[in-house]
Amino acid sequence: MSINILDKLIKDGSTSINNVILLNLHNLSLNAEEFLIFSVLEMYSQKNNKFPTPELIQKTTGLEQSKIMNIIQSLIKKNIIDIKTEINRNHQQQDAYDLTPVYYQLEQILSKTDEEANKLAQENKLRTLFKMIEVEFGRPTSPIEQETIHDWINQSHYSIDLIQLALKEAVLNQAYSFKYMDRILLNWEKQNIKTPIQLEESKRRNEL
């Protein structure tokens, strides 16, 4: 490699694209050309050229200017980028590509993903709870008992972990009934015990 080429590589530097964007191209509905134009805009922004001309983008990408403008319009419609007006050092107004809208899109996508993951985890825990009760009681739960469990969770706001501990307490006392579990949960509620950690702390205090 010649010194001139090496100098050019060092001088031109590299462009940083957030990995979260790369991992969510499908969720952002970005095709290859849209991602290319976004990356080029990011490159020029990092070089402090916040509004590269279509001619410059064409020179960089080889795409026709008309196509470049269509892609930019598509990126704007998808809330990936925006165009804003800034005041330069000479106190003059100038247009600039705003590349931050994509992060608001990602925030919504990731929040939705987390919400779906939490919902799935809760459903799995609920299925596990039903299975545990049926195993310990040695029989299937009735529709009324299933409704009781849902009421504990949705109305009384007992956590599934706490209900599992109430089940364990009932089994230790050989009381295989929902009424007994309900009394345990109510007793804990009166003591302001809402989590397994609080229950453990309460037991330690009582042992002192």
C-alpha atoms as one frame of an Amber mdcrd trajectory, in Angstrom:
protein
   0.000   0.000   0.000   1.444   3.361  -1.020   1.964   6.151   1.514  -0.484
   8.407  -0.357  -3.290   5.827  -0.133  -2.502   5.197   3.534  -2.598   8.925
   4.264  -5.959   9.189   2.503  -7.399   6.277   4.518  -6.274   7.873   7.765
  -7.454  11.349   6.752 -10.900  10.199   5.587 -11.485   8.354   8.858 -14.464
   6.071   9.445 -18.199   6.478   9.946 -19.870   5.297  13.130 -23.349   3.785
  12.801 -25.124   2.757  16.000 -25.406  -1.035  16.184 -29.020  -0.736  17.361
 -29.880   0.728  13.963 -28.130  -2.145  12.194 -29.957  -4.693  14.340 -33.341
  -3.115  13.603 -33.190  -2.370   9.879 -36.175  -4.655   9.314 -38.176  -3.096
  12.163 -37.381   0.358  10.785 -38.547  -0.818   7.325 -35.290   0.348   5.746
 -34.256  -1.178   2.437 -30.642  -1.337   1.270 -30.696   1.940  -0.675 -32.385
   3.834   2.140 -29.797   2.568   4.602 -27.054   3.540   2.144 -28.330   7.120
   1.899 -28.796   7.325   5.674 -25.198   6.108   6.150 -23.897   8.670   3.648
 -25.792  11.464   5.411 -24.347  10.230   8.707 -20.854  10.213   7.213 -21.115
  13.787   5.989 -22.705  14.892   9.255 -19.731  13.474  11.145 -17.529  15.427
   8.747 -19.547  18.535   9.720 -21.386  18.722   6.382 -24.958  18.600   7.590
 -26.622  19.218   4.232 -24.693  17.495   1.441 -25.994  18.312  -2.006 -27.648
  15.706  -4.245 -24.644  16.108  -6.566 -22.243  15.187  -3.767 -24.378  12.222
  -2.697 -24.545  11.078  -6.322 -20.766  11.257  -6.561 -20.504   9.179  -3.385
 -23.131   6.537  -4.169 -23.452   6.492  -7.959 -27.237   6.811  -7.662 -29.186
   9.209  -9.854 -30.054  12.514  -8.190 -33.767  12.006  -8.757 -33.577   8.644
  -7.015 -31.562  10.146  -4.168 -34.235  12.784  -3.582 -36.967  10.124  -3.653
 -35.085   8.079  -1.074 -34.583  11.125   1.142 -38.318  11.857   0.946 -38.999
   8.240   1.894 -36.659   8.529   4.908 -38.504  11.646   6.003 -41.905   9.946
   5.647 -40.655   6.993   7.707 -39.472   9.416  10.435 -35.889   8.280  10.022
 -34.561  11.756   9.230 -35.895  15.294   8.998 -34.830  18.636   7.576 -34.436
  21.529   9.971 -33.193  25.093   9.751 -30.108  26.093  11.707 -28.209  29.333
  12.220 -24.593  29.134  11.070 -21.562  31.020  12.381 -22.376  33.950  10.099
 -25.842  34.152  11.688 -27.422  32.970   8.454 -30.155  30.390   8.150 -29.231
  27.111   6.496 -30.896  23.737   6.061 -29.529  20.660   7.782 -30.453  16.988
   7.853 -31.585  15.968  11.312 -30.640  12.310  11.863 -32.099  12.003  15.367
 -35.704  10.974  14.495 -34.497   7.411  13.887 -33.650   7.133  17.592 -37.191
   8.064  18.600 -38.373   5.335  16.241 -35.972   2.887  17.869 -37.173   3.886
  21.329 -40.745   2.971  20.364 -39.625  -0.295  18.756 -37.515  -1.341  21.749
 -40.227  -0.351  24.227 -42.746  -2.445  22.308 -40.277  -5.344  22.170 -39.673
  -5.136  25.934 -43.406  -4.967  26.572 -44.042  -8.052  24.428 -41.168  -9.912
  26.122 -42.505  -9.032  29.577 -45.997 -10.119  28.578 -44.678 -13.443  27.273
 -42.619 -13.980  30.436 -45.701 -13.240  32.577 -47.778 -15.713  30.573 -45.093
 -18.380  30.998 -44.933 -17.744  34.754 -48.718 -17.991  34.963 -48.725 -21.327
  33.129 -46.008 -22.553  35.493 -48.101 -21.459  38.492 -51.163 -23.367  37.242
 -49.013 -26.450  36.677 -47.458 -26.175  40.162 -50.869 -25.932  41.822 -52.227
 -28.884  39.857 -49.181 -30.987  40.756 -49.317 -30.103  44.463 -53.108 -30.461
  44.726 -53.061 -33.619  42.627 -55.907 -32.495  40.394 -56.757 -30.001  37.640
 -57.841 -26.533  38.711 -61.519 -25.708  38.252 -62.717 -22.683  36.274 -63.617
 -20.928  39.559 -60.126 -21.609  40.941 -58.558 -20.300  37.746 -60.656 -17.161
  38.099 -59.465 -16.841  41.701 -55.850 -16.906  40.540 -56.534 -14.217  37.944
 -58.271 -12.102  40.621 -55.250 -12.443  42.898 -53.061 -11.122  40.124 -55.283
  -8.534  38.430 -57.409  -7.223  41.315 -55.393  -7.854  44.471 -52.132  -7.304
  42.569 -50.303 -10.202  44.184 -47.202 -11.180  42.263 -46.988 -14.676  40.832
 -43.848 -15.257  42.895 -45.764 -14.422  46.085 -48.647 -16.727  45.104 -46.137
 -19.527  44.567 -44.814 -18.946  48.095 -48.368 -19.031  49.442 -48.792 -22.373
  47.671 -45.577 -23.624  49.277 -46.826 -22.489  52.687 -50.153 -24.252  52.172
 -48.440 -27.494  51.107 -46.131 -27.402  54.141 -49.225 -27.167  56.328 -50.967
 -29.878  54.273 -53.797 -27.479  53.501 -54.578 -28.078  49.841 -57.189 -25.394
  49.334 -57.463 -22.025  47.671 -59.187 -20.601  50.758 -56.113 -21.381  52.835
 -53.842 -19.770  50.227 -56.133 -16.750  50.173 -55.863 -16.372  53.960 -52.072
 -16.533  53.704 -52.008 -13.840  51.036 -54.408 -11.622  53.006 -52.272 -12.009
  56.120 -49.177 -10.991  54.182 -51.061  -8.057  52.691 -51.986  -6.826  56.190
 -48.264  -6.912  57.009 -47.560  -4.929  53.830 -45.664  -7.875  52.382 -45.781
  -7.648  48.595 -42.588  -9.354  47.434 -40.650 -12.529  48.271 -37.807 -10.365
  49.617 -40.146  -8.583  52.037 -41.484 -11.958  53.159 -37.980 -13.237  53.818
 -37.122 -10.101  55.796 -40.310 -10.480  57.850 -39.439 -14.096  58.664 -35.924
 -13.089  59.757 -37.296 -10.384  62.053 -39.696 -12.861  63.632 -36.838 -15.281
  64.278 -34.893 -12.701  66.291
